[in-house]
């Protein structure tokens, strides 16, 4: 029975630490950084210019 008590204590301590670390990461805002980085490659594609006039015409036709 002493082992069961020890395991319950260790389990409660681990859950408390996990919740504390989760609250800490939410508070400092590190989870929103991942959303911004996921959209970062899309911003580069929208701003890029075509290399030649033929590419520009093909892009204009595909948008129409």
Secondary structure, 3 states (H helix, E strand, C coil): CHHHHHHHHHHHHHHHHHHHHHHHHHHHCHHHHHHHHHHHHHHHHHHCCCCCHHHHHHHHHHHC
